């Protein structure tokens, strides 16, 4: 697999890739499971993203599907990194008391990812927000970041 192709997979659950591979090969999950000595429910839970991949299982699947050794565990690691970063981003936010919740009427205020959705947040606050809200965003993101996003909007 080429580096660019792999970069596109970073952060996805390894089960999604496994699901794709099984469909591509027209191989039922149950058949794969039985061929590697695993329960079909295990493979199903992984492909649905409800269970994490472990090293022993990854090696069995990789061997059976002729996929490079360690591939699924690399995906698993990047998936876990993404999960941790998302949790960190949720706890990293401006002073929420300075915002009117009605400003974000179409979303759950508590679930806003202030880093991932920064562009949309800045645009909305500068279109509909008051001075306190605008000033809090400038303090949180920095004037340069806010100005770049607002200038991009104008173009």
Backbone as a printed PyTorch tensor [residue, N CA C, xyz], in Angstrom:
tensor([[[  0.8470,  -1.1770,   0.0000],
         [  0.0000,   0.0000,   0.0000],
         [  0.8910,   1.2390,   0.0000]],

        [[  0.5520,   2.1970,  -0.8420],
         [  1.3210,   3.4250,  -0.9690],
         [  1.0740,   4.3180,   0.2390]],

        [[  2.0450,   5.1840,   0.5100],
         [  1.9640,   6.0760,   1.6680],
         [  0.7180,   6.9610,   1.6240]],

        [[  0.4060,   7.5050,   0.4420],
         [ -0.7720,   8.3770,   0.3150],
         [ -2.0550,   7.6070,   0.6080]],

        [[ -2.1290,   6.3730,   0.1260],
         [ -3.3120,   5.5600,   0.3790],
         [ -3.4410,   5.2550,   1.8630]],

        [[ -2.3040,   4.9740,   2.5040],
         [ -2.3420,   4.6680,   3.9270],
         [ -2.7560,   5.8990,   4.7320]],

        [[ -2.2510,   7.0660,   4.3590],
         [ -2.6110,   8.2930,   5.0690],
         [ -4.1130,   8.5350,   5.0460]],

        [[ -4.7720,   8.1430,   3.9720],
         [ -6.2230,   8.3030,   3.8750],
         [ -6.9440,   7.4080,   4.8780]],

        [[ -6.2970,   6.3350,   5.3070],
         [ -6.9160,   5.3920,   6.2470],
         [ -6.6530,   5.7460,   7.7110]],

        [[ -5.7110,   6.6280,   7.9670],
         [ -5.3720,   6.9610,   9.3500],
         [ -6.5910,   7.4870,  10.0880]],

        [[ -6.8450,   6.9080,  11.2450],
         [ -7.9450,   7.3620,  12.0880],
         [ -9.2180,   6.5580,  11.9280]],

        [[ -9.3060,   5.7120,  10.8940],
         [-10.5190,   4.8990,  10.7710],
         [-10.3590,   3.6450,  11.6220]],

        [[-11.4650,   3.1000,  12.0360],
         [-11.4420,   1.8570,  12.8030],
         [-10.9730,   0.7420,  11.8730]],

        [[-10.0700,  -0.1330,  12.3270],
         [ -9.5830,  -1.2030,  11.4500],
         [-10.7000,  -2.1210,  10.9470]],

        [[-11.7890,  -2.1740,  11.6760],
         [-12.9260,  -2.9870,  11.2480],
         [-13.5600,  -2.4830,   9.9650]],

        [[-13.5100,  -1.1770,   9.7330],
         [-14.0570,  -0.6340,   8.4930],
         [-13.2530,  -1.1200,   7.2970]],

        [[-11.9330,  -1.1310,   7.4680],
         [-11.0850,  -1.6320,   6.3840],
         [-11.3030,  -3.1240,   6.1840]],

        [[-11.4280,  -3.8560,   7.2830],
         [-11.6700,  -5.2930,   7.1900],
         [-12.9890,  -5.5560,   6.4590]],

        [[-14.0190,  -4.8100,   6.8030],
         [-15.3180,  -4.9410,   6.1340],
         [-15.1750,  -4.7200,   4.6300]],

        [[-14.4380,  -3.6830,   4.2590],
         [-14.1990,  -3.3640,   2.8480],
         [-13.4740,  -4.5170,   2.1540]],

        [[-12.4420,  -5.0460,   2.7920],
         [-11.6650,  -6.1480,   2.2110],
         [-12.5160,  -7.3980,   2.0290]],

        [[-13.3310,  -7.7000,   3.0150],
         [-14.1700,  -8.8960,   2.9220],
         [-15.1860,  -8.7610,   1.7810]],

        [[-15.7750,  -7.5830,   1.6420],
         [-16.7280,  -7.3560,   0.5490],
         [-16.0230,  -7.4490,  -0.7980]],

        [[-14.8540,  -6.8380,  -0.8770],
         [-14.0840,  -6.8590,  -2.1210],
         [-13.7390,  -8.2910,  -2.5460]],

        [[-13.4630,  -9.1300,  -1.5630],
         [-13.0830, -10.5220,  -1.8330],
         [-14.2840, -11.4660,  -1.8460]],

        [[-15.4630, -10.8930,  -1.6060],
         [-16.6950, -11.6930,  -1.5390],
         [-16.5470, -12.8330,  -0.5220]],

        [[-15.9940, -12.4860,   0.6340],
         [-15.7400, -13.4610,   1.6920],
         [-16.6360, -13.1410,   2.8880]],

        [[-17.5570, -14.0200,   3.2390],
         [-18.4300, -13.7650,   4.3940],
         [-17.6300, -13.7120,   5.7070]],

        [[-18.0900, -12.8700,   6.6090],
         [-17.4220, -12.7190,   7.9120],
         [-17.3550, -14.0510,   8.6540]],

        [[-18.4440, -14.7650,   8.6380],
         [-18.4890, -16.0500,   9.3400],
         [-17.4680, -17.0360,   8.8010]],

        [[-17.3200, -17.0540,   7.5050],
         [-16.3460, -17.9600,   6.8790],
         [-14.9210, -17.5750,   7.2840]],

        [[-14.6240, -16.2740,   7.2890],
         [-13.2950, -15.8280,   7.7380],
         [-13.0830, -16.2430,   9.1800]],

        [[-14.0730, -15.9760,  10.0230],
         [-13.9500, -16.2820,  11.4430],
         [-13.6260, -17.7580,  11.6620]],

        [[-14.3940, -18.6160,  11.0530],
         [-14.1900, -20.0580,  11.2340],
         [-12.8320, -20.5040,  10.6880]],

        [[-12.3830, -19.8980,   9.5900],
         [-11.1150, -20.2980,   8.9920],
         [ -9.9060, -19.9160,   9.8370]],

        [[-10.0860, -18.9370,  10.7480],
         [ -8.9650, -18.5370,  11.6140],
         [ -9.1980, -18.9380,  13.0780]],

        [[-10.2480, -19.7140,  13.3160],
         [-10.5100, -20.2050,  14.6660],
         [-11.0700, -19.1650,  15.6150]],

        [[-11.8580, -18.2460,  15.0870],
         [-12.4820, -17.1990,  15.9140],
         [-13.9930, -17.3270,  15.8350]],

        [[-14.6680, -16.7090,  16.7810],
         [-16.1260, -16.6800,  16.7700],
         [-16.6010, -15.6620,  15.7210]],

        [[-17.6320, -15.9960,  14.9590],
         [-18.1700, -15.0360,  13.9840],
         [-18.5980, -13.7150,  14.6350]],

        [[-19.0910, -13.7850,  15.8850],
         [-19.5190, -12.5690,  16.5860],
         [-18.3390, -11.6090,  16.7920]],

        [[-17.1540, -12.1680,  16.9820],
         [-15.9600, -11.3290,  17.1840],
         [-15.6720, -10.5190,  15.9340]],

        [[-15.6600, -11.1980,  14.7890],
         [-15.3850, -10.5050,  13.5260],
         [-16.4880,  -9.4890,  13.2380]],

        [[-17.7280,  -9.8530,  13.4880],
         [-18.8500,  -8.9460,  13.2620],
         [-18.7280,  -7.6930,  14.1350]],

        [[-18.3850,  -7.8730,  15.4070],
         [-18.2380,  -6.7210,  16.3170],
         [-17.1050,  -5.8070,  15.8660]],

        [[-16.0340,  -6.3790,  15.3540],
         [-14.9060,  -5.5620,  14.8760],
         [-15.3130,  -4.7880,  13.6300]],

        [[-15.9670,  -5.4490,  12.6850],
         [-16.3530,  -4.7490,  11.4540],
         [-17.3970,  -3.6620,  11.7060]],

        [[-18.1330,  -3.7740,  12.8010],
         [-19.1140,  -2.7330,  13.1570],
         [-18.4860,  -1.6360,  14.0180]],

        [[-17.2020,  -1.7900,  14.3480],
         [-16.5220,  -0.7830,  15.1620],
         [-16.8640,  -0.8510,  16.6330]],

        [[-17.4610,  -1.9510,  17.0790],
         [-17.8680,  -2.0930,  18.4750],
         [-16.7980,  -2.7670,  19.3190]],

        [[-15.7760,  -3.2740,  18.6690],
         [-14.7060,  -3.9630,  19.3790],
         [-13.3770,  -3.5560,  18.7580]],

        [[-12.3660,  -3.4270,  19.5940],
         [-11.0420,  -3.0610,  19.1070],
         [-10.3120,  -4.2860,  18.5670]],

        [[ -9.3780,  -4.0420,  17.6820],
         [ -8.5450,  -5.1030,  17.1240],
         [ -7.4220,  -5.3750,  18.1110]],

        [[ -7.0840,  -6.6650,  18.3230],
         [ -5.9190,  -6.9910,  19.1590],
         [ -4.8570,  -7.6270,  18.2720]],

        [[ -3.6470,  -7.6780,  18.7670],
         [ -2.5070,  -8.1130,  17.9560],
         [ -2.6530,  -9.5420,  17.4600]],

        [[ -3.0480, -10.4570,  18.3340],
         [ -3.1570, -11.8570,  17.9320],
         [ -4.1900, -12.0300,  16.8170]],

        [[ -5.3260, -11.3810,  16.9510],
         [ -6.3610, -11.4800,  15.9360],
         [ -5.9130, -10.8000,  14.6440]],

        [[ -5.2840,  -9.6550,  14.7710],
         [ -4.7890,  -8.9440,  13.5880],
         [ -3.8430,  -9.8300,  12.7840]],

        [[ -2.9290, -10.5040,  13.4730],
         [ -1.9810, -11.3770,  12.7710],
         [ -2.6920, -12.5130,  12.0440]],

        [[ -3.7020, -13.0930,  12.6740],
         [ -4.4520, -14.1810,  12.0260],
         [ -5.1460, -13.6790,  10.7600]],

        [[ -5.7910, -12.5360,  10.8740],
         [ -6.5240, -11.9810,   9.7310],
         [ -5.5570, -11.5920,   8.6160]],

        [[ -4.4730, -10.9310,   8.9950],
         [ -3.4880, -10.5120,   7.9920],
         [ -2.9140, -11.7120,   7.2520]],

        [[ -2.6120, -12.7690,   7.9830],
         [ -2.0610, -13.9720,   7.3580],
         [ -3.0880, -14.5790,   6.4020]],

        [[ -4.3190, -14.6900,   6.8590],
         [ -5.3690, -15.3060,   6.0480],
         [ -5.6610, -14.4960,   4.7870]],

        [[ -5.6720, -13.1720,   4.9090],
         [ -6.0130, -12.3190,   3.7790],
         [ -4.7970, -11.8470,   2.9830]],

        [[ -3.6130, -12.3170,   3.3930],
         [ -2.3660, -11.9330,   2.7290],
         [ -2.1720, -10.4050,   2.7300]],

        [[ -2.3710,  -9.8290,   3.8920],
         [ -2.1730,  -8.3960,   4.1170],
         [ -0.8840,  -8.2500,   4.9190]],

        [[ -0.1670,  -7.1750,   4.6590],
         [  1.1160,  -6.9550,   5.3280],
         [  0.9780,  -7.0400,   6.8520]],

        [[  1.8850,  -7.7840,   7.4560],
         [  1.8810,  -7.9870,   8.9030],
         [  1.9810,  -6.6450,   9.6380]],

        [[  1.1140,  -6.4620,  10.6070],
         [  1.1120,  -5.2480,  11.4180],
         [  0.1730,  -4.1680,  10.9200]],

        [[ -0.3710,  -4.3500,   9.7200],
         [ -1.2200,  -3.3310,   9.1060],
         [ -2.4180,  -2.9680,   9.9890]],

        [[ -3.1460,  -3.9790,  10.4700],
         [ -4.3410,  -3.7030,  11.2740],
         [ -3.9890,  -3.0610,  12.6190]],

        [[ -2.8500,  -3.4220,  13.1760],
         [ -2.4740,  -2.8140,  14.4560],
         [ -2.0270,  -1.3670,  14.2700]],

        [[ -1.4580,  -1.0700,  13.1070],
         [ -1.1240,   0.3290,  12.8200],
         [ -2.4200,   1.1340,  12.6960]],

        [[ -3.4010,   0.5670,  11.9800],
         [ -4.6990,   1.2410,  11.8860],
         [ -5.3200,   1.4310,  13.2670]],

        [[ -5.2250,   0.3850,  14.0970],
         [ -5.7860,   0.4510,  15.4480],
         [ -5.1250,   1.5660,  16.2550]],

        [[ -3.8220,   1.6680,  16.1490],
         [ -3.0920,   2.7040,  16.8880],
         [ -3.5310,   4.0950,  16.4380]],

        [[ -3.5930,   4.3140,  15.1340],
         [ -4.0270,   5.6270,  14.6370],
         [ -5.4820,   5.9170,  15.0220]],

        [[ -6.3100,   4.8900,  15.0540],
         [ -7.6940,   5.0660,  15.4790],
         [ -7.7400,   5.5250,  16.9420]],

        [[ -6.9530,   4.8850,  17.7920],
         [ -6.9310,   5.2580,  19.2090],
         [ -6.3700,   6.6650,  19.4070]],

        [[ -5.3560,   7.0300,  18.6160],
         [ -4.8090,   8.3880,  18.6800],
         [ -5.9020,   9.3930,  18.3350]],

        [[ -6.6520,   9.1150,  17.2750],
         [ -7.7340,  10.0160,  16.8710],
         [ -8.7700,  10.1560,  17.9860]],

        [[ -9.1160,   9.0400,  18.6380],
         [-10.0970,   9.0790,  19.7210],
         [ -9.6050,   9.9530,  20.8780]],

        [[ -8.3420,   9.8020,  21.2410],
         [ -7.7680,  10.5950,  22.3360],
         [ -7.7630,  12.0720,  21.9690]],

        [[ -7.3650,  12.3870,  20.7480],
         [ -7.3330,  13.7900,  20.3130],
         [ -8.7280,  14.4010,  20.3200]],

        [[ -9.7210,  13.6180,  19.9070],
         [-11.0860,  14.1320,  19.9230],
         [-11.5310,  14.4350,  21.3430]],

        [[-11.1740,  13.5750,  22.2850],
         [-11.5240,  13.8220,  23.6960],
         [-10.8120,  15.0670,  24.2030]],

        [[ -9.5410,  15.2170,  23.8510],
         [ -8.7930,  16.4060,  24.2790],
         [ -9.4100,  17.6650,  23.6990]],

        [[ -9.8000,  17.6140,  22.4260],
         [-10.3980,  18.7750,  21.7790],
         [-11.7210,  19.1560,  22.4240]],

        [[-12.4810,  18.1700,  22.8800],
         [-13.7550,  18.4700,  23.5290],
         [-13.5440,  19.1890,  24.8500]],

        [[-12.4360,  18.9080,  25.5150],
         [-12.1870,  19.5720,  26.7900],
         [-11.4710,  20.9080,  26.5990]],

        [[-10.9930,  21.1770,  25.3880],
         [-10.2980,  22.4330,  25.0820],
         [-11.2930,  23.3620,  24.3890]],

        [[-11.7710,  24.3530,  25.1210],
         [-12.7830,  25.2410,  24.5790],
         [-12.7050,  26.6010,  25.2520]],

        [[-13.3280,  27.5870,  24.6400],
         [-13.3620,  28.9200,  25.2600],
         [-14.2640,  28.9120,  26.4910]],

        [[-14.3700,  30.0400,  27.1440],
         [-15.2620,  30.1820,  28.2980],
         [-16.6990,  30.1220,  27.7870]],

        [[-17.3530,  29.0030,  28.0140],
         [-18.6880,  28.7640,  27.4610],
         [-19.7600,  29.6710,  28.0690]],

        [[-19.4840,  30.2010,  29.2400],
         [-20.4460,  31.0940,  29.8900],
         [-20.6000,  32.4070,  29.1230]],

        [[-19.6490,  32.6830,  28.2370],
         [-19.6930,  33.9390,  27.4880],
         [-20.4910,  33.8140,  26.1860]],

        [[-21.0790,  32.6310,  25.9370],
         [-21.8380,  32.4050,  24.7090],
         [-23.3030,  32.1300,  25.0260]],

        [[-24.1500,  32.6610,  24.2010],
         [-25.5750,  32.3420,  24.2810],
         [-25.7750,  31.0180,  23.5380]],

        [[-26.4080,  30.0680,  24.1840],
         [-26.6250,  28.7590,  23.5510],
         [-27.4810,  28.8740,  22.2970]],

        [[-28.3580,  29.8590,  22.2560],
         [-29.2270,  30.0450,  21.0970],
         [-28.4200,  30.3200,  19.8270]],

        [[-27.2130,  30.7890,  19.9750],
         [-26.3400,  31.0480,  18.8260],
         [-26.0440,  29.7500,  18.0630]],

        [[-26.0900,  28.6410,  18.7880],
         [-25.8440,  27.3210,  18.1880],
         [-27.1250,  26.4890,  18.2750]],

        [[-28.2140,  27.0650,  17.8060],
         [-29.5390,  26.4680,  17.9200],
         [-29.6690,  25.1120,  17.2280]],

        [[-28.8440,  24.8650,  16.2240],
         [-29.0210,  23.6660,  15.4000],
         [-28.1010,  22.5170,  15.7960]],

        [[-27.4400,  22.6450,  16.9270],
         [-26.5300,  21.5930,  17.3750],
         [-26.5440,  21.5020,  18.8880]],

        [[-26.0590,  20.4140,  19.4150],
         [-25.9620,  20.2640,  20.8530],
         [-24.7570,  21.0630,  21.3360]],

        [[-25.0090,  22.1030,  22.0760],
         [-23.9600,  23.0170,  22.5300],
         [-22.8410,  22.2700,  23.2560]],

        [[-23.2070,  21.2690,  24.0530],
         [-22.2220,  20.5230,  24.8440],
         [-21.3220,  19.6440,  23.9790]],

        [[-21.7630,  19.3290,  22.7640],
         [-20.9890,  18.4320,  21.9020],
         [-20.1990,  19.1490,  20.8200]],

        [[-20.1350,  20.4530,  20.8740],
         [-19.3690,  21.1930,  19.8720],
         [-17.8860,  20.8710,  20.0430]],

        [[-17.2420,  20.5310,  18.9430],
         [-15.7920,  20.3350,  18.9360],
         [-15.1850,  21.6590,  18.4790]],

        [[-14.7040,  22.4350,  19.4310],
         [-14.2610,  23.7990,  19.1830],
         [-13.0260,  23.8790,  18.2940]],

        [[-12.2870,  22.7950,  18.1840],
         [-11.1170,  22.7940,  17.3060],
         [-11.4890,  22.2890,  15.9080]],

        [[-12.1880,  21.1990,  15.8370],
         [-12.5380,  20.6050,  14.5530],
         [-13.4970,  21.5020,  13.7670]],

        [[-14.3960,  22.1720,  14.4560],
         [-15.4200,  22.9850,  13.7960],
         [-15.1130,  24.4810,  13.8670]],

        [[-13.8520,  24.8010,  14.0530],
         [-13.4380,  26.1920,  14.2910],
         [-13.9070,  27.1500,  13.1970]],

        [[-13.7860,  26.7520,  11.9470],
         [-14.1560,  27.6510,  10.8550],
         [-15.6450,  27.9940,  10.8960]],

        [[-16.4860,  26.9990,  11.0540],
         [-17.9360,  27.2340,  11.1040],
         [-18.3110,  28.0580,  12.3330]],

        [[-17.6580,  27.7930,  13.4510],
         [-17.9530,  28.5260,  14.6880],
         [-17.6090,  30.0020,  14.5240]],

        [[-16.4220,  30.2650,  14.0000],
         [-15.9880,  31.6630,  13.8270],
         [-16.9350,  32.3970,  12.8780]],

        [[-17.2710,  31.7580,  11.7600],
         [-18.1790,  32.4060,  10.8050],
         [-19.5230,  32.7210,  11.4510]],

        [[-20.0580,  31.7710,  12.1810],
         [-21.3700,  31.9660,  12.8000],
         [-21.3340,  33.0750,  13.8480]],

        [[-20.3440,  33.0360,  14.7200],
         [-20.2750,  34.0390,  15.7820],
         [-20.0800,  35.4320,  15.1970]],

        [[-19.2810,  35.5390,  14.1320],
         [-19.0630,  36.8630,  13.5600],
         [-20.2230,  37.3200,  12.6790]],

        [[-21.1080,  36.4210,  12.2990],
         [-22.3260,  36.8170,  11.5840],
         [-23.4390,  37.1880,  12.5530]],

        [[-23.5630,  36.4240,  13.6700],
         [-24.7360,  36.5640,  14.5400],
         [-24.4240,  36.8690,  16.0030]],

        [[-23.1650,  36.8350,  16.3470],
         [-22.7990,  36.9760,  17.7510],
         [-22.7000,  38.4150,  18.2160]],

        [[-22.6160,  38.5600,  19.5360],
         [-22.4310,  39.8920,  20.1190],
         [-20.9360,  40.1300,  20.3700]],

        [[-20.6060,  41.3000,  20.8630],
         [-19.1920,  41.6630,  21.0600],
         [-18.4830,  40.7400,  22.0540]],

        [[-19.1720,  40.3670,  23.1160],
         [-18.5730,  39.4730,  24.1150],
         [-18.1960,  38.1390,  23.4770]],

        [[-19.0800,  37.5910,  22.6580],
         [-18.8320,  36.3060,  22.0030],
         [-17.6850,  36.4230,  21.0010]],

        [[-17.6670,  37.4920,  20.2430],
         [-16.5900,  37.7160,  19.2740],
         [-15.2430,  37.8560,  19.9850]],

        [[-15.2330,  38.6300,  21.0450],
         [-13.9830,  38.8360,  21.7900],
         [-13.4810,  37.5400,  22.4180]],

        [[-14.3890,  36.6920,  22.8770],
         [-13.9840,  35.4130,  23.4660],
         [-13.3600,  34.5070,  22.4060]],

        [[-13.9170,  34.5120,  21.2080],
         [-13.3230,  33.7110,  20.1350],
         [-11.9470,  34.2310,  19.7440]],

        [[-11.7970,  35.5200,  19.6960],
         [-10.4840,  36.1040,  19.3740],
         [ -9.4760,  35.7170,  20.4490]],

        [[ -9.8850,  35.7670,  21.7030],
         [ -8.9900,  35.3690,  22.8000],
         [ -8.6580,  33.8790,  22.7270]],

        [[ -9.6190,  33.0640,  22.3370],
         [ -9.4190,  31.6160,  22.3060],
         [ -8.5910,  31.1750,  21.0980]],

        [[ -8.9720,  31.5980,  19.9040],
         [ -8.2920,  31.1430,  18.6900],
         [ -7.1040,  32.0240,  18.2940]],

        [[ -7.1220,  33.2760,  18.7270],
         [ -6.0880,  34.2250,  18.3190],
         [ -6.6030,  35.0660,  17.1570]],

        [[ -6.2090,  36.3170,  17.1520],
         [ -6.6860,  37.2580,  16.1330],
         [ -6.2770,  36.8210,  14.7300]],

        [[ -5.0680,  36.2880,  14.5680],
         [ -4.6040,  35.8690,  13.2370],
         [ -5.4960,  34.7830,  12.6570]],

        [[ -5.7980,  33.7790,  13.4490],
         [ -6.6350,  32.6720,  12.9880],
         [ -8.0260,  33.1780,  12.6180]],

        [[ -8.6120,  33.9880,  13.4760],
         [ -9.9540,  34.5300,  13.2140],
         [ -9.9420,  35.3590,  11.9330]],

        [[ -8.9460,  36.2190,  11.7770],
         [ -8.8700,  37.0620,  10.5850],
         [ -8.6890,  36.2510,   9.3120]],

        [[ -7.8580,  35.2140,   9.3570],
         [ -7.6650,  34.3630,   8.1690],
         [ -8.9690,  33.6970,   7.7450]],

        [[ -9.7030,  33.1970,   8.7110],
         [-10.9690,  32.5280,   8.4010],
         [-11.9960,  33.5280,   7.8810]],

        [[-12.0640,  34.6910,   8.4650],
         [-13.0200,  35.6870,   8.0180],
         [-12.6600,  36.2240,   6.6360]],

        [[-11.3760,  36.3730,   6.3370],
         [-10.9520,  36.8260,   5.0020],
         [-11.2500,  35.7670,   3.9610]],

        [[-11.0680,  34.5000,   4.3210],
         [-11.3700,  33.4080,   3.3990],
         [-12.8510,  33.4200,   3.0390]],

        [[-13.6820,  33.7660,   4.0080],
         [-15.1240,  33.8170,   3.8090],
         [-15.4900,  34.9150,   2.8030]],

        [[-14.7640,  36.0350,   2.8580],
         [-15.0550,  37.1660,   1.9780],
         [-14.7450,  36.8460,   0.5240]],

        [[-13.7600,  36.0040,   0.2870],
         [-13.3420,  35.6980,  -1.1020],
         [-14.2520,  34.7630,  -1.8020]]])
